[in-house]
């Protein structure tokens, strides 16, 4: 296993793990409960981490993460199903759940 991402929040870590799963890359989130140790350990060591199971997928996982980090969240796209505006990095409409 190889660590590919340290997230500032647990939802961020699970988002990355879910995106990797969509790409067929098996990943696990570690340090899910380490936030309780803040103050006893440095905060960076308590951050949730995403680890890729198969080392052959590490570079592809890093590409997926870099692409997400480069996405401009200020631009918007309109859902074809309901017409609602969504941030451009959304894959599903926040309003109706439809594919964007």
C-alpha positions as CSV (number, residue, x, y, z in Angstrom):
1,X,0.0,0.0,0.0
2,X,1.1,3.6,-0.7
3,X,-0.2,6.8,0.8
4,X,-1.3,9.1,-2.0
5,X,-3.2,11.9,-0.1
6,X,-3.5,13.5,3.3
7,X,-6.8,15.3,3.7
8,X,-7.6,18.2,6.0
9,X,-11.0,16.7,6.7
10,X,-12.5,13.2,6.8
11,X,-15.1,14.0,4.1
12,X,-12.3,15.2,1.8
13,X,-10.5,11.9,2.3
14,X,-13.7,9.9,1.5
15,X,-14.3,12.0,-1.6
16,X,-10.8,11.2,-2.9
17,X,-11.3,7.5,-2.1
18,X,-14.6,7.5,-3.9
19,X,-13.2,9.2,-7.0
20,X,-10.4,6.6,-7.1
21,X,-12.9,3.8,-6.8
22,X,-14.8,5.3,-9.8
23,X,-11.5,4.9,-11.7
24,X,-11.2,1.3,-10.6
25,X,-8.5,2.1,-8.1
26,X,-9.0,0.4,-4.7
27,X,-8.1,2.7,-1.8
28,X,-8.6,2.9,2.0
29,X,-9.0,5.8,4.3
30,X,-6.8,5.7,7.5
31,X,-6.7,7.9,10.6
32,X,-10.5,8.3,10.6
33,X,-10.6,8.6,14.4
34,X,-7.2,10.3,14.9
35,X,-8.8,13.8,15.3
36,X,-9.4,12.9,19.0
37,X,-5.6,12.9,19.4
38,X,-5.2,16.6,18.5
39,X,-3.2,18.4,21.1
40,X,-1.3,15.2,21.9
41,X,0.1,14.7,18.4
42,X,0.9,17.2,15.7
43,X,-2.2,18.1,13.7
44,X,-0.7,16.9,10.4
45,X,-0.4,13.4,11.8
46,X,-4.1,13.4,12.7
47,X,-5.2,14.2,9.2
48,X,-7.1,11.4,7.4
49,X,-5.0,9.6,4.8
50,X,-5.9,7.9,1.5
51,X,-3.8,4.8,0.7
52,X,-3.9,2.9,-2.6
53,X,-3.9,-0.9,-2.2
54,X,-2.2,-1.9,-5.4
55,X,1.1,-0.1,-6.0
56,X,0.7,-0.4,-9.7
57,X,-2.2,2.2,-9.5
58,X,-0.3,4.8,-7.6
59,X,0.6,7.1,-10.5
60,X,-2.9,6.9,-11.9
61,X,-4.3,7.8,-8.5
62,X,-2.0,10.8,-8.3
63,X,-3.2,11.9,-11.7
64,X,-6.8,11.7,-10.6
65,X,-6.0,13.7,-7.5
66,X,-4.1,16.4,-9.4
67,X,-6.9,16.8,-11.9
68,X,-9.4,17.3,-9.0
69,X,-7.1,19.9,-7.4
70,X,-6.8,21.8,-10.7
71,X,-10.6,22.0,-11.2
72,X,-11.9,25.6,-11.0
73,X,-14.8,25.4,-8.5
74,X,-15.9,29.0,-9.4
75,X,-17.1,28.1,-12.8
76,X,-20.5,26.4,-13.1
77,X,-22.4,23.9,-15.3
78,X,-26.1,23.6,-15.7
79,X,-27.9,20.3,-15.1
80,X,-29.6,19.1,-18.3
81,X,-32.3,17.4,-16.2
82,X,-33.5,20.2,-13.9
83,X,-31.6,23.3,-15.1
84,X,-29.9,23.9,-11.8
85,X,-26.5,25.5,-11.7
86,X,-23.7,23.3,-10.2
87,X,-20.0,23.9,-9.6
88,X,-18.0,22.6,-12.5
89,X,-16.3,20.0,-10.4
90,X,-19.6,18.2,-9.5
91,X,-20.4,15.0,-11.4
92,X,-23.9,14.8,-10.1
93,X,-26.4,17.6,-9.7
94,X,-26.8,18.7,-6.1
95,X,-30.5,19.4,-6.7
96,X,-31.8,16.3,-8.5
97,X,-28.9,13.8,-8.4
98,X,-28.8,13.6,-12.2
99,X,-25.6,13.1,-14.2
100,X,-24.0,16.4,-15.3
